[in-house]
Amino acid sequence: MNIPILYEDDYCICVCKPNDVVVHHAYHSRNVLHEQSLLQLLEADYGKKFYPVHRLDRRTSGIILLTKETKFVAEFQKLFTENTIEKCYYGVVRGHAPEEKIIDSPVKGKDSKVYKDAETLLQCVQTITVDIPVGPYDTSRYSLVKLTPKTGRLHQLRIHMNKISYPLIGDGKYGDKKHNAMYETNFGWDNLFLHATSLTFTHPYTKEALVLKADFPKNWLELFVKFEWEV
């Protein structure tokens, strides 16, 4: 699998992580022998190691920032810990979402009983009503939403969309199984429709203002054509 570099300088690279690829394997991961991580794919493609600054869920596609040396990681990570980087995602959700909404709801960390503050800005971009029955309804409704997280909690966007009753399509943990099944049966799409589209920040070393973007994957482009959505 070839992973093209979207941006590169002396300190870092940005790439678009495919859906269903882990950034790196956890210690004692059961999947180590059966699949390659993003870091392994990049090393195979370019013959060198890269070091992730942040993470994306396995099922989330999109832009991710990595450094060329471990000594650069800390300065880039400050962008995230100090909230001086803007992350933009697009998602496809069940229902007709509100035009704009701030979701301010704590999120529990992985294997933790502690809830942490979490905030997401939702903006509805497109809506559609599809003449395919799901459950008790004769039709089904969906929205394309732009999601801007103000914090970076684990599964934040997936949890927040579920909490306001607009779950992401293809989300096996927090989503709606009936609508996920409809997408797979009728369209052949079984991916999570959550894509990290851009990162906007000031480079910590060069001080350059950067807006880095990742194109949408194949299934997204098929959906835009099918639903006649323009982005």
N, C-alpha and C positions, 0 to 999 in steps of 0.2 A: 504494500500500500504506500503510495507516494503522498507525503504531506508537504504541500508547497508552503514556502515562507512568504507571509504577507508583508512583513516589515523586518528590516535588519539594520543594525548599526554595530558599533564596536562593543556594546554592552549587552544587548538583548535581541531577541527575535519575537515575532508574533506569528502564530499559525492558527489555522482553523481546525479544531479537534472534531473528528467525525462522531456521529452518534454511535453509542454502544462501544466506546473505547474508554478504558480507564486512563487517567493521567499517569499514574504509576501504581504498581502493585503494593498492597499493604503487606506488612510482615506476615509470613505464613499464609499468604493468600492462596485460596484453593484454586485460583484461576491461572497461577503463574505458568504452569506447564501447557495450558491450552490456548492462550491468547497473548498477543503482544500489547504492551501498554503504549501510550503516546510517546513516552520517553524512549522506549525500545525502538519504535518505528522511526523516530527522528534520528537516533543513532545509526540505524541501518541505512537510512537515506543519505545522511550527511557525514557519517564517519566520525562524529564527535558527540560529546555529552552536552545536554542542556539542563537547566535547573528551573523548575516551575516556581513562579512567584505567587500564584494563587491556584485554585482548582475549579473544575467543573464536574458536575455529576457525570457518571458513566453515560447516562442516557441523554444528557444535554449536549448539543453540538455548539460549535462556535469558537469565538476568538479567545485565545489564551496567551499570556505573556510569560516568557522564559528568559533567563539570563544565560550568558555564555560562560560565566565563571561564578563559583559559589560566593565569592567576595562581593558580588554586585547585588545579591538577593535582598539583603537587609534594606538597602536604600529604596528599592522598588516596592518592597512590602510595606514601607511607610505610607505609600500612596493609598493603600487599602486600610491600614490601621488608623490613619489620620483622616480618612474619607476625603482625600483630595483627588480621587479618580472617579470619573462617572462611567458606570457600566450600564449598557442598554441591551435589553433582551426583547425578542418578539415571541409571542405565544399564541396558540389557537386554543380557545376555551369553549366549553359548553355554555350555551345561552347567549343572549344579547347583553353584553357588559355595559355598565354605565359609561357615559362619555368621559368622565374623569373621576378618579377616586384615590384618596390616600388611605392605604391599609396600614394601620398602626396597631400591631398585635404581636405580643411576645412569642418567641419561637424557642422550643426546647432543643438543646443540643443533643448530639448523638450519644446514646447510652447515658443520658444525664437527666436528673430530675429538676435541674435548674433552668428556668426560663429566662431568656435574654430579650431586651427590647429589639424590635425589628420593624422597619418601615419600608413600604414599597409604594411608588407612584404608579398608578395604572392609567393608561390612556387608550380608549377604544379607537381603532383605526378603521375597521371594516366590520360589517355584519352580513349574515346570510341566513335565509330559511331554506332548508333542503327538504324536498318532497320524499323523504325516506322515514318511515315510522321507527321510533325507538321507544320501547316500553309502552306506556298507555297513550302516547301522543301520535298523531297522524303525520306530523312533520318534526323536524329537528332543527334547532337554532344554534348558530356558532358565531364567534367573534374572533377577529384578529386584534390582539392587544399589544401595546408597547409597555414594557415593564422596566422601571428604573428603580432598582433597590438602593435605598439610602444607607442600609447596613448590609453585612455579608454573612448572614447566619446559614447554617447547613439546611438545605432544602427550603430556604426561605420563600422563594417564589412559588414553588409547588404547594407548600403549606398555606400560604396566604391566599392563593386562588381557590383552594379547597374551602378555606374558612369563610369566604364570601360567596360560596355556592356557584363559582365559575371555574370548575376544575379544568386543568390542562388536559387536552386530548393526548392519549397515549401514555398517560401516567398510571403505571400499574399499582402504585402504592397509595396515592392520594386522589386518583382520578375516578371517573365513572366507567365501570367495566362494560356496561351496555353500549355506551357511545364509543369506547375504544374498540369493541368488537365490530360495531357497525363500520367504522373506518377501515378496519382490516378486511372485513368481508366484502364491502362494496367498492373500495378503492385500492386495496392492497397495501395500505399504509399502516405499519405497526410501530413506527417510531414515536418517541415523545416529541410533541410539537413545542419545543422550547429551544430557542436558538440565541446565543450570545452574539449580538450583531456588531457592537462597537465598544471601544475603550477610548476615553478622552482624558488626557492628563498632560502635565508638564514634565518632561523628561528630567529625572533627578540629577543627571550628570551634564547633559548638553543644554538643559533649560529650554529646549525647544517645545513649543505647544504642538501636541500630536492628537490627531483623530484617526484611529485605526479601525478598519471595518472588515468584516468577513461576509462573503456572499452566502446566500441561502443554499442549503443542500437540495438535491434532486427532488425529493418528495415534497419539499416546500414549493418548489417551482411548479410541480404538477398540480398542487393544491391551488396555487394562485390562478392558474389557467382554468382549472375545473370550476372554481368559485367566482371567477372573473374579478379577482381582487387585484388592485394595483398598490404597490408600496413604493 
